[in-house]
């Protein structure tokens, strides 16, 4: 039982660390820009992606919102940098399944992203956690057309 509490505490610390010290915060010049918001929570994100040769060369975000949306954006940009577009989309699918409490491929090391799995228990917060991922999916699809 106490192990579960420790994990929750650890996850909360990881989320707060990404919220307070976001990775990849900022804007990339001459890149694909996706703006998205979550009106229910007031989260807003601007994601800029540098996609070249089927790879996410770089990703940055800026925006405002709750700790879950902003830490998720930080984790997402960290996770997709250097990945092939199909890998980035696969990660997004895994994340979405994790949020919806569905089975997902846990062979893939999700790193810090795993800290968000507790959000699945709070349906109202799932949109906060998936906002950045949806923006990335949109950007990758647009960049691939």
N, C-alpha and C positions, 0 to 999 in steps of 0.2 A: 504494500500500500504506500509506504513512504517513498518508494522508488518512483511511483507515478507522480507524486507531488514534486520530487526533485526534477523530473523531466519537464513538468509544466513550468517550474521556476526557470530552468535552463532555457526553455523555449521562449519564455517571456523576455529573458535577458537578451537573447539573440535578436528578437524582434525589436526591442528597445535600442539595441546597439545600432541596428540598421536605420532605425528612425532618427536617432541622434547623430549618427555618423554615416550618412548615406553614401554608398559607393556610386560612382559614375553620375554624380549630380552635375547638371549643366546642359549645354546645348552644343551639338556638333554643327559646324558650318557646312554648307553645301551637302546636306544630307536629306534623307526622307524624314518628313515630320508628320507625326500623328498626334492629334489632340483628342482627348476623350475625357468625359466626365461621368460621374455617378451622382445624379441629382439627389438621390435619397440621402446621401451622406455628405454631399458637397465636396467630394474628392475630385480633383482635376489633375490631369497629367498631360505633359507634352513630352512625347518620346521622340528622340531623333536617332535614326539608325544609319549606319554606313554599311551598305550591302554591296559586296563585290565578289564576283566569281562564285556565286552561290554560298557565300559565307558572311556571317555577321562580323564584320571587321571591328566595329565599335558600336556602342550603344550608350546613350546618356538620357537622363530624364530630369525634368523639373516639374514642380507642381505643388499642390497643397492638399492636405487631407489628413485623415486620421492616421494613427501610427501603423495600422495594418496595411492601408493602401500604399503608404510611402515606403515602409520597410519591404513590402512585397515587390515594389518597383525596383528598389535597390538590389534585392536578391535576384530578381529576374534579369536585370542588365548584367549582373555578375555571371549568372548561369549561361547566358546565351553568347557572350563575347567569344569569338573564335570558333563558334560552332557553325556547322553547315545549316542552311535554312531548314532543311527537313528535320534536323536534330532539334533545332529551336522549336519547331512546331510540335515535335513529338514531346518535348519537355512540357510544352503548354498543355497538351492533351493529358499528360500524366498529372499535371498540377490540377487541371480541371476535374479529373476523376477523383483525385485526392480530396478536393473541396466538396464534391458531391457524395463522398463516402462510398464511391465505387471502387472496384478492384483496380489496381494500377500496377504497372511493371516496376517492381521494387528492386530490380537488378541494377537499375541506374542510380548512381550516387547523387542524391538531390542536395547534399550539403546543407547549407543553412535553410533552404526552402522547406525542409522537413519541419522546421519550427512553426510553420503556419498550419500544420495539419489540425491543430485544435480548433481553428476557425470553423471547420466543417460542422462543429456542434452549435454554431450560432448562425443560422441561415441568413439573418439580416446582414451579417458581416461578409458573407461570401463574395458579394459584388465588390466590396472594398479590396479584397485580396486578389480578385481576378482582373481588376481594371487594367493594370499594366500589361498583363498577359494578353488581354483582348486587343489592346493597342498594338502590341508587338505582332500578333497574328495578322491584324489588319495591315500593318506596315509591310510585313513580309509578303503578303498576298499582293499588295499594290506594287511593291518593288519587283515582283516577279512577273508582272503582266507585260 
